[in-house]
């Protein structure tokens, strides 16, 4: 498995953000910004060995994983 997502160093309150579209409409969306250790632990609980890192500028979270044996 390989994953790439945006990264934010802090959790959002209740993982909810307000986003505005180009046409002006706004919506509340659920967006969970995983921390690398937290994501690796969650994956392990699902039977995956996951190596998760962030880019040097802390904007991107990426990782690769294999099924745990």
Secondary structure, DSSP 8 states (H G I E B T S, - for coil): -EEEEE--SS--GGGEEEEE-TTS-EEEEE-----HHHHHHHHHHTTEEEEEEE-TTS-EEEEEEEE--
